[in-house]
Amino acid sequence: MAEQIVEKPKVQIKHDWYQTDAAVVITVLIKNVKEDNLVVNFSRSCVQVGVKFPDQDDINANFNLLHEVVPEQCSYKITPSKIEIKLKKAEGIRWAKLEGELKEEAPKEITQEVPQSSGPPAYPTSRKGKDWSAVEKEIKEEEAKEKPEGEEALNKLFQEIYGKGSDEVKRAMNKSYMESGGTVLSTNWEEISKDKVAVKPPDGMEWKKW
């Protein structure tokens, strides 16, 4: 009697991203991932995510980035509901989208080894017919449950202000941040447009150019 082969259930992952002037953050919604079962590889133009599950199909996802990043300054962290991947931009420019054309470059930074899966890889960006509005809603609901703290909370606040602001608000934020070396962030274009924004370090600190 032939042995019956039981296929593992496939896992569909959902992801979202946002950016600051210096970094791009990818949020991958996968719950209860253990550090020993996760590998994240970084290269200048690609991020690979691999997750091994004991009772369901493994995940292997590639993100072919629109612009280059600095692999040595990229990182990730695991929470109960997601994997957050932080990518350091090679250039301080705004990305129109997360991914671009496929670039032939193998990731150089390997954090851990994950055994190869017998099942086919899952590519979240290649699926057709997916309801991305529902995906985005679920991601927002999951992130809302986790209260950001410190620098992360500040970056999220600036991101929300930038995303909801008018063209003048965005111009004011970009001009004030860049000209002040990151020490001033203003949304008042009428005031900021009049002159170059001066550097204003915190009280008790001195600004130096290295």
Backbone as CSV, one residue per row, in Angstrom:
resi,resn,N_x,N_y,N_z,CA_x,CA_y,CA_z,C_x,C_y,C_z
1,MET,0.854,-1.198,0.000,0.000,0.000,0.000,0.886,1.243,0.000
2,ALA,0.647,2.134,-0.934,1.481,3.329,-1.053,1.261,4.262,0.127
3,GLU,2.345,4.843,0.576,2.252,5.770,1.701,1.599,7.071,1.260
4,GLN,0.641,7.500,2.007,-0.078,8.735,1.661,0.759,9.952,2.048
5,ILE,0.945,10.846,1.091,1.734,12.057,1.325,0.799,13.187,1.745
6,VAL,1.057,13.715,2.908,0.236,14.815,3.429,0.958,16.129,3.180
7,GLU,0.368,16.991,2.385,0.994,18.276,2.084,0.766,19.256,3.226
8,LYS,1.812,20.020,3.519,1.687,21.044,4.553,0.839,22.200,4.029
9,PRO,0.017,22.802,4.891,-0.750,23.970,4.447,0.172,25.116,4.085
10,LYS,-0.188,25.835,3.033,0.649,26.943,2.580,0.338,28.198,3.390
11,VAL,1.371,29.007,3.580,1.247,30.234,4.358,1.301,31.432,3.419
12,GLN,0.327,32.301,3.505,0.336,33.525,2.712,0.750,34.681,3.626
13,ILE,1.837,35.325,3.274,2.306,36.420,4.117,1.855,37.757,3.545
14,LYS,1.665,38.696,4.433,1.251,40.043,4.045,2.337,41.011,4.519
15,HIS,2.546,42.064,3.737,3.575,43.024,4.140,3.172,44.443,3.762
16,ASP,3.781,45.392,4.433,3.602,46.815,4.129,4.950,47.488,4.355
17,TRP,5.079,48.762,3.963,6.343,49.465,4.167,6.094,50.954,4.307
18,TYR,7.036,51.617,4.961,7.039,53.078,5.008,8.499,53.529,5.030
19,GLN,8.722,54.820,4.902,10.093,55.319,4.835,10.260,56.618,5.593
20,THR,11.498,56.864,6.016,11.915,58.157,6.549,12.986,58.684,5.601
21,ASP,13.596,59.811,5.923,14.638,60.355,5.057,15.848,59.425,4.971
22,ALA,16.096,58.651,6.022,17.312,57.839,6.077,17.074,56.341,5.942
23,ALA,15.835,55.883,6.101,15.608,54.440,6.157,14.289,54.046,5.500
24,VAL,14.213,52.752,5.152,12.977,52.128,4.679,12.657,50.995,5.645
25,VAL,11.414,50.907,6.084,11.008,49.871,7.035,9.952,48.974,6.394
26,ILE,10.246,47.673,6.308,9.304,46.685,5.780,8.704,45.930,6.954
27,THR,7.371,45.879,7.010,6.674,45.131,8.049,6.070,43.878,7.439
28,VAL,6.528,42.699,7.884,6.022,41.424,7.386,5.155,40.802,8.471
29,LEU,3.866,40.595,8.161,2.938,40.072,9.157,2.989,38.547,9.213
30,ILE,3.778,38.024,10.117,3.811,36.593,10.413,3.847,36.464,11.927
31,LYS,2.912,35.710,12.490,2.812,35.622,13.940,3.700,34.508,14.505
32,ASN,4.175,34.750,15.723,4.859,33.730,16.535,6.064,33.107,15.830
33,VAL,6.879,33.929,15.188,8.102,33.437,14.541,9.213,33.340,15.586
34,LYS,9.893,32.217,15.611,11.006,32.034,16.546,12.321,32.415,15.858
35,GLU,13.224,32.972,16.650,14.507,33.439,16.112,15.262,32.316,15.409
36,ASP,15.195,31.088,15.968,15.936,29.959,15.397,15.389,29.536,14.035
37,ASN,14.146,29.913,13.736,13.516,29.492,12.478,13.512,30.590,11.416
38,LEU,14.192,31.708,11.690,14.151,32.856,10.782,15.541,33.168,10.244
39,VAL,15.627,33.496,8.958,16.858,34.021,8.374,16.496,35.224,7.508
40,VAL,17.240,36.310,7.675,17.059,37.517,6.856,18.419,37.868,6.265
41,ASN,18.517,37.867,4.941,19.761,38.179,4.241,19.643,39.533,3.549
42,PHE,20.676,40.369,3.678,20.679,41.696,3.073,21.760,41.790,1.988
43,SER,21.427,42.447,0.881,22.422,42.884,-0.082,22.081,44.326,-0.443
44,ARG,22.838,44.933,-1.334,22.593,46.334,-1.686,21.247,46.539,-2.373
45,SER,20.742,45.525,-3.071,19.513,45.720,-3.848,18.456,44.660,-3.579
46,CYS,18.662,43.819,-2.569,17.706,42.734,-2.335,17.677,42.354,-0.856
47,VAL,16.487,41.954,-0.401,16.323,41.395,0.940,15.629,40.046,0.802
48,GLN,16.187,39.016,1.431,15.585,37.691,1.423,15.124,37.342,2.836
49,VAL,13.885,36.834,2.923,13.327,36.431,4.208,12.943,34.956,4.122
50,GLY,13.455,34.138,5.046,13.119,32.717,5.075,12.643,32.327,6.461
51,VAL,11.489,31.653,6.518,10.929,31.201,7.791,10.575,29.727,7.674
52,LYS,11.008,28.912,8.642,10.708,27.488,8.640,9.666,27.189,9.709
53,PHE,8.610,26.443,9.327,7.559,26.047,10.249,7.524,24.528,10.362
54,PRO,7.280,23.993,11.571,7.237,22.537,11.723,5.973,21.897,11.154
55,ASP,4.858,22.632,11.145,3.588,22.027,10.763,2.909,22.706,9.573
56,GLN,3.615,23.563,8.870,3.069,24.176,7.665,4.201,24.542,6.712
57,ASP,3.834,24.886,5.478,4.841,25.118,4.455,5.757,26.278,4.830
58,ASP,7.051,26.125,4.507,8.016,27.182,4.808,7.802,28.397,3.911
59,ILE,8.359,29.520,4.332,8.233,30.776,3.580,9.606,31.207,3.096
60,ASN,9.686,31.564,1.821,10.885,32.174,1.250,10.426,33.345,0.384
61,ALA,10.758,34.553,0.777,10.302,35.744,0.060,11.478,36.650,-0.269
62,ASN,11.466,37.204,-1.479,12.496,38.151,-1.923,11.874,39.528,-2.144
63,PHE,12.570,40.562,-1.723,12.184,41.935,-2.025,13.310,42.551,-2.854
64,ASN,13.057,42.754,-4.150,14.044,43.357,-5.050,13.859,44.875,-5.008
65,LEU,14.743,45.550,-4.310,14.550,46.938,-3.919,14.697,47.910,-5.089
66,LEU,13.927,49.006,-5.033,13.973,50.022,-6.083,15.309,50.758,-6.078
67,HIS,15.856,51.042,-4.893,17.139,51.729,-4.773,18.060,50.933,-3.848
68,GLU,19.336,51.282,-3.829,20.310,50.544,-3.042,20.253,50.930,-1.562
69,VAL,20.640,49.962,-0.714,20.731,50.186,0.723,22.144,49.816,1.189
70,VAL,22.417,50.028,2.472,23.731,49.702,3.053,23.562,48.439,3.900
71,PRO,23.953,47.267,3.398,23.696,46.003,4.116,24.227,45.990,5.543
72,GLU,25.413,46.579,5.764,26.031,46.539,7.083,25.231,47.322,8.126
73,GLN,24.361,48.227,7.687,23.584,49.044,8.622,22.098,48.677,8.601
74,CYS,21.769,47.521,8.020,20.388,47.042,8.015,20.171,46.098,9.199
75,SER,18.930,45.993,9.665,18.643,45.160,10.819,17.182,44.700,10.773
76,TYR,16.835,43.822,11.707,15.445,43.384,11.820,15.150,43.044,13.278
77,LYS,13.848,43.028,13.619,13.447,42.590,14.952,12.135,41.819,14.837
78,ILE,11.926,40.921,15.798,10.752,40.056,15.803,9.834,40.466,16.941
79,THR,8.519,40.576,16.656,7.514,40.790,17.688,6.503,39.644,17.570
80,PRO,5.584,39.522,18.517,4.621,38.408,18.441,3.779,38.381,17.176
81,SER,3.609,39.511,16.499,2.715,39.537,15.345,3.402,39.863,14.019
82,LYS,4.717,40.192,14.038,5.330,40.617,12.786,6.853,40.545,12.860
83,ILE,7.469,40.702,11.679,8.910,40.893,11.555,9.109,42.289,10.970
84,GLU,9.874,43.125,11.638,10.118,44.491,11.164,11.555,44.588,10.667
85,ILE,11.708,44.913,9.377,13.021,44.971,8.738,13.354,46.430,8.441
86,LYS,14.469,46.914,8.975,14.869,48.308,8.796,16.069,48.367,7.864
87,LEU,15.923,49.082,6.747,16.958,49.181,5.721,17.526,50.603,5.692
88,LYS,18.857,50.707,5.788,19.523,52.009,5.713,19.671,52.417,4.250
89,LYS,19.112,53.575,3.865,19.212,54.038,2.483,20.661,54.397,2.143
90,ALA,21.095,54.016,0.935,22.418,54.422,0.468,22.416,55.908,0.098
91,GLU,21.257,56.408,-0.355,21.094,57.825,-0.680,19.828,58.333,0.001
92,GLY,19.879,59.582,0.474,18.736,60.148,1.176,17.679,60.682,0.234
93,ILE,17.102,59.800,-0.589,16.075,60.205,-1.547,14.771,59.499,-1.215
94,ARG,13.650,60.085,-1.676,12.345,59.481,-1.458,12.129,58.346,-2.455
95,TRP,11.695,57.200,-1.982,11.388,56.071,-2.855,9.939,56.165,-3.322
96,ALA,9.728,56.051,-4.632,8.365,56.080,-5.166,7.637,54.774,-4.865
97,LYS,8.383,53.690,-4.736,7.814,52.387,-4.398,8.903,51.540,-3.758
98,LEU,8.511,50.406,-3.188,9.479,49.567,-2.478,10.368,48.782,-3.430
99,GLU,9.778,48.183,-4.472,10.519,47.278,-5.336,10.667,47.829,-6.754
100,GLY,11.734,47.386,-7.421,11.986,47.775,-8.801,12.304,46.547,-9.627
101,GLU,13.084,46.734,-10.699,13.439,45.614,-11.561,14.403,44.680,-10.847
102,LEU,14.324,43.396,-11.184,15.187,42.398,-10.579,16.647,42.681,-10.928
103,LYS,17.508,42.703,-9.922,18.932,42.952,-10.127,19.701,41.690,-9.753
104,GLU,20.648,41.312,-10.599,21.406,40.076,-10.378,22.478,40.294,-9.318
105,GLU,22.136,40.051,-8.092,23.099,40.197,-7.003,22.681,39.302,-5.856
106,ALA,23.570,38.440,-5.393,23.271,37.523,-4.300,23.481,38.235,-2.976
107,PRO,22.594,38.043,-2.010,22.781,38.657,-0.694,24.103,38.238,-0.057
108,LYS,24.764,39.176,0.605,26.073,38.914,1.180,26.024,38.685,2.690
109,GLU,24.985,39.217,3.335,24.919,39.124,4.784,23.964,38.007,5.184
110,ILE,24.482,36.955,5.781,23.655,35.836,6.205,23.729,35.750,7.728
111,THR,22.567,35.847,8.377,22.548,35.838,9.836,22.437,34.428,10.394
112,GLN,21.617,33.587,9.782,21.414,32.227,10.243,21.097,31.347,9.050
113,GLU,21.247,30.042,9.242,20.918,29.098,8.181,19.560,28.469,8.462
114,VAL,18.680,28.445,7.463,17.387,27.775,7.577,17.368,26.601,6.619
115,PRO,17.035,25.380,7.088,16.989,24.219,6.192,16.089,24.470,5.006
116,GLN,16.479,23.937,3.843,15.722,24.140,2.619,14.364,23.459,2.704
117,SER,13.357,24.131,2.217,12.007,23.575,2.211,11.783,22.740,0.965
118,SER,10.963,21.681,1.120,10.619,20.854,-0.036,9.514,21.483,-0.865
119,GLY,8.817,22.467,-0.302,7.730,23.108,-1.018,8.219,24.273,-1.839
120,PRO,7.395,24.790,-2.739,7.787,25.919,-3.582,7.859,27.209,-2.788
121,PRO,8.731,28.151,-3.201,8.821,29.430,-2.489,7.576,30.270,-2.704
122,ALA,7.296,31.100,-1.731,6.135,31.988,-1.826,6.632,33.400,-2.028
123,TYR,6.217,34.037,-3.093,6.620,35.412,-3.396,5.412,36.316,-3.229
124,PRO,5.388,37.122,-2.158,4.181,37.906,-1.881,3.862,38.941,-2.941
125,THR,4.879,39.411,-3.690,4.613,40.471,-4.654,4.209,39.936,-6.030
126,SER,4.267,38.608,-6.236,3.969,38.066,-7.554,2.560,37.487,-7.660
127,ARG,1.803,37.475,-6.585,0.458,36.912,-6.626,-0.494,37.887,-7.322
128,LYS,-1.423,37.332,-8.070,-2.403,38.154,-8.769,-3.772,37.985,-8.104
129,GLY,-4.572,39.017,-8.231,-5.925,38.935,-7.711,-6.013,39.132,-6.207
130,LYS,-4.964,39.581,-5.558,-4.981,39.762,-4.107,-5.643,41.088,-3.760
131,ASP,-6.461,41.085,-2.732,-7.143,42.294,-2.281,-6.201,43.076,-1.375
132,TRP,-5.417,43.972,-1.982,-4.392,44.677,-1.216,-4.995,45.663,-0.221
133,SER,-6.212,46.147,-0.453,-6.839,47.034,0.514,-7.130,46.281,1.812
134,ALA,-7.544,45.017,1.692,-7.784,44.201,2.882,-6.480,43.884,3.592
135,VAL,-5.417,43.646,2.802,-4.095,43.379,3.385,-3.619,44.585,4.192
136,GLU,-3.743,45.763,3.591,-3.306,46.981,4.275,-4.091,47.206,5.562
137,LYS,-5.410,46.929,5.508,-6.247,47.112,6.692,-5.802,46.189,7.815
138,GLU,-5.503,44.942,7.472,-5.074,43.982,8.494,-3.729,44.382,9.094
139,ILE,-2.818,44.863,8.246,-1.509,45.303,8.736,-1.665,46.468,9.710
140,LYS,-2.508,47.424,9.355,-2.718,48.577,10.223,-3.314,48.151,11.554
141,GLU,-4.262,47.178,11.533,-4.879,46.708,12.760,-3.867,46.018,13.657
142,GLU,-2.967,45.207,13.050,-1.947,44.512,13.825,-0.961,45.503,14.437
143,GLU,-0.551,46.509,13.646,0.418,47.480,14.142,-0.181,48.353,15.231
144,ALA,-1.503,48.604,15.124,-2.168,49.444,16.123,-2.155,48.790,17.504
145,LYS,-2.075,47.455,17.534,-2.074,46.720,18.806,-0.733,46.848,19.524
146,GLU,0.309,47.178,18.782,1.639,47.296,19.359,2.019,48.762,19.443
147,LYS,2.122,49.271,20.643,2.388,50.694,20.845,3.866,50.985,20.621
148,PRO,4.214,51.796,19.618,5.629,52.110,19.389,6.179,52.988,20.493
149,GLU,7.471,52.910,20.715,8.109,53.690,21.765,9.345,54.401,21.224
150,GLY,9.745,55.459,21.915,11.000,56.142,21.613,11.094,56.635,20.187
151,GLU,12.258,56.349,19.562,12.542,56.821,18.208,11.531,56.270,17.206
152,GLU,11.111,55.011,17.415,10.137,54.406,16.498,8.821,55.171,16.511
153,ALA,8.351,55.554,17.707,7.104,56.309,17.816,7.232,57.672,17.139
154,LEU,8.406,58.318,17.315,8.626,59.631,16.705,8.640,59.530,15.180
155,ASN,9.309,58.512,14.655,9.358,58.318,13.207,7.977,58.060,12.638
156,LYS,7.163,57.268,13.362,5.797,56.983,12.901,4.963,58.263,12.871
157,LEU,5.148,59.120,13.891,4.401,60.372,13.947,4.773,61.268,12.775
158,PHE,6.090,61.406,12.508,6.532,62.224,11.383,6.018,61.652,10.065
159,GLN,6.007,60.317,9.971,5.544,59.672,8.746,4.068,59.973,8.500
160,GLU,3.260,59.931,9.576,1.827,60.217,9.441,1.592,61.675,9.044
161,ILE,2.346,62.588,9.672,2.198,64.008,9.330,2.575,64.246,7.877
162,TYR,3.678,63.636,7.431,4.147,63.800,6.050,3.137,63.215,5.068
163,GLY,2.609,62.025,5.394,1.702,61.348,4.478,0.373,62.077,4.312
164,LYS,-0.097,62.734,5.380,-1.394,63.413,5.334,-1.268,64.895,4.981
165,GLY,-0.043,65.405,4.951,0.155,66.834,4.739,0.014,67.250,3.280
166,SER,-0.161,68.549,3.071,-0.236,69.115,1.724,1.162,69.172,1.119
167,ASP,1.215,69.575,-0.165,2.522,69.707,-0.824,3.402,70.726,-0.102
168,GLU,2.792,71.796,0.416,3.569,72.819,1.120,4.125,72.270,2.433
169,VAL,3.325,71.467,3.137,3.789,70.854,4.389,4.973,69.935,4.114
170,LYS,4.885,69.122,3.036,5.971,68.205,2.696,7.237,68.959,2.316
171,ARG,7.079,70.037,1.526,8.249,70.835,1.145,8.898,71.460,2.377
172,ALA,8.066,71.953,3.298,8.593,72.582,4.511,9.353,71.573,5.360
173,MET,8.803,70.362,5.503,9.463,69.333,6.309,10.796,68.921,5.689
174,ASN,10.803,68.704,4.375,12.036,68.296,3.695,13.114,69.375,3.785
175,LYS,12.726,70.629,3.498,13.697,71.744,3.478,14.267,71.992,4.874
176,SER,13.393,72.040,5.878,13.876,72.336,7.232,14.759,71.216,7.765
177,TYR,14.398,69.969,7.480,15.188,68.828,7.992,16.560,68.763,7.336
178,MET,16.610,68.922,6.005,17.868,68.788,5.283,18.813,69.951,5.575
179,GLU,18.301,71.209,5.566,19.162,72.375,5.743,19.657,72.518,7.184
180,SER,18.902,71.971,8.140,19.299,72.103,9.544,20.093,70.911,10.043
181,GLY,20.406,69.987,9.140,21.162,68.815,9.568,20.361,67.916,10.491
182,GLY,19.036,67.917,10.329,18.191,67.042,11.138,17.830,67.600,12.504
183,THR,18.146,68.897,12.756,17.855,69.472,14.075,16.561,70.273,14.096
184,VAL,15.992,70.564,12.924,14.742,71.322,12.836,13.792,70.605,11.881
185,LEU,12.518,70.484,12.300,11.499,69.891,11.439,10.248,70.745,11.546
186,SER,9.939,71.484,10.457,8.820,72.432,10.471,7.826,72.098,9.362
187,THR,6.546,72.412,9.611,5.498,72.220,8.599,5.010,73.552,8.029
188,ASN,5.631,74.651,8.439,5.206,75.988,8.027,6.028,76.440,6.818
189,TRP,5.518,76.198,5.601,6.247,76.532,4.383,6.425,78.038,4.234
190,GLU,5.430,78.828,4.641,5.521,80.284,4.509,6.738,80.823,5.272
191,GLU,6.994,80.250,6.443,8.142,80.692,7.239,9.451,80.085,6.735
192,ILE,9.423,78.796,6.424,10.639,78.079,6.035,11.155,78.525,4.673
193,SER,10.261,78.928,3.756,10.656,79.273,2.395,11.424,80.592,2.305
194,LYS,11.369,81.414,3.347,11.970,82.748,3.296,13.490,82.723,3.312
195,ASP,14.076,81.775,4.010,15.536,81.783,4.168,16.029,80.377,4.469
196,LYS,17.341,80.179,4.434,17.923,78.882,4.768,17.724,78.611,6.256
197,VAL,17.370,77.374,6.579,17.097,76.999,7.963,18.409,76.782,8.707
198,ALA,18.574,77.445,9.829,19.806,77.336,10.607,19.807,76.066,11.445
199,VAL,21.007,75.572,11.743,21.155,74.402,12.614,20.838,74.808,14.051
200,LYS,19.982,74.026,14.734,19.618,74.323,16.112,19.788,73.076,16.969
201,PRO,21.011,72.817,17.462,21.229,71.643,18.312,20.519,71.805,19.649
202,PRO,20.237,70.708,20.355,19.596,70.791,21.672,20.429,71.612,22.651
203,ASP,19.758,72.133,23.684,20.444,72.945,24.704,21.602,72.168,25.301
204,GLY,22.736,72.849,25.446,23.894,72.219,26.067,24.740,71.420,25.111
205,MET,24.363,71.368,23.837,25.120,70.595,22.846,25.631,71.524,21.746
206,GLU,26.729,71.145,21.126,27.353,71.953,20.081,27.328,71.191,18.761
207,TRP,26.957,71.860,17.674,26.906,71.231,16.350,28.304,71.243,15.717
208,LYS,28.764,70.088,15.258,30.049,69.998,14.596,29.911,69.250,13.293
209,LYS,30.647,69.698,12.261,30.704,68.986,10.986,31.904,68.049,10.989
210,TRP,31.665,66.810,10.710,32.753,65.819,10.745,33.310,65.610,9.343
